[in-house]
């Protein structure tokens, strides 16, 4: 094996692509490149992890490895703690440059990066990191953040390298299955495919074919699977860059404006794509919260709410919610949809979290961890901030308690979505979709939908639970301490464009 000089090591983490990949592009211009991916067992032990996440990684790595080989290199796949892998690799190759993207991840990945940084300093390795989101590391204040985000997203996207001078090694390794790593098999049989070519296909399909109904269809689980972009899991694993999507969306907006100018009148396409473009910024707005305050993964953003729920965690209610057996059809269908596909639209995510936090009075941390396991597109920076927002513990957002029965009327009145995931309710008349328990006993028996036997009775009384939750929360929210803290939190995290508003953050 002959290598003239030590390689530059490009460390792939959650950026599994070759297009608009600045570390890879930079390394390709300056000599030999060694591309590296590390399976990190310590991350698999984290409570947010599931083997479905690993399956998405497997899919993305399979194509990434093939693309790198086509360009003249390969992907070295290793298993172990990152410092140990890098140390062994340095002894083998003598590398002194490590290139990667920054990561706004969990506490575990943050600690991992700190350890890698210390190792690099001790071993003469220059570690260069690039942004790949609109998140700003070491941000001092929120003022001006939106402009900085816009500037970054407007920078030219980088093409895939034309050629890579790959480092020569005997063994490179292959992407790992859950079974080969000693983990349980993924259970989400309907999960979307995750790789770079699929990401670009999905983007084009959304901007050219499906996106017209985005604004009107994103709230209902009946229409959202087609109307939403379905790019969120691609952002999570980095199979496409947010900058690439932003610029493609901007180009489509300009095309639609030209069409509107030549044919005046209503333009649903333009409204929808403009709305989607705005939500791309909100995606990073929420990630910035975790980057600036990592503690929100573990503790209430507003400490005034400490102790409100922690001592009241009802395991039985928690398990019913996890299994989709609460007796509220839209809650249960949404949870079972997640179990099968790993995806549900934003409003249903918010409803699931709200129901757990207010109706069932469960603390957000355990429920957020369960949803993280179910979400194929689990993005820590968005997920924990949203979990707290839907649970009322940010201190700066309005208390939103979703009524699961009203959501049925508003977003699935015919029961199309509910019956797709709750086949036991196939014969349920539309009049009883929101409240199956109100169906007369004689009709229950005739249809074979006996409440409490064929389908659960409601785990709580919706009206009573909502009233209790509001009373408890407003006692805290109106206190002088909570109001003072809310002002401080807004200075750290609030949007300067539209204070105290939130939008869907999973485009």
Secondary structure, DSSP 4 states (H G I P E B T S, - for coil): ---SSPPEEEEESS---STT-HHHHHHHTSSEEEEEEEE-HHHHTSTT--HHHHHHHHHHHHHHHHHHHHHT--EEEEES-HHHHHHHHHHHH---EEEEE-----HHHHHHHHHHHHHHHHTT-EEEEE--SS--TT---STTHHHHHHHHHHSPPPPPPS--EEPP-S----PPPTGGGT-PPP--TTPPP-SHHHHHHHHHHIIIIIGGGHHHHSS-TTTHHHHS---HHHHHHTSS-HHHHHHHHHHHHHHHHHHHHHS-S--HHHHHHHHHHHHHHHHHHHHHHHHH-GGGGTS-SSGGGTTSSGGG--HHHHHHHHHT-SS-HHHHHHHHHHHHHS---HHHHHHHHHIIIIIS---HHHHHHHHHHH-TT--HHHHHHHHHHTTT-SSSS------HHHHHHHH-TT-HHHHHH-GGGTT--GGGSS-GGGS-HHHHHHHT--BTTTBPPPSS-HHHHHHHHHHHHHHHHTSHHHHHHHHHHHHHH--SSSTT-------
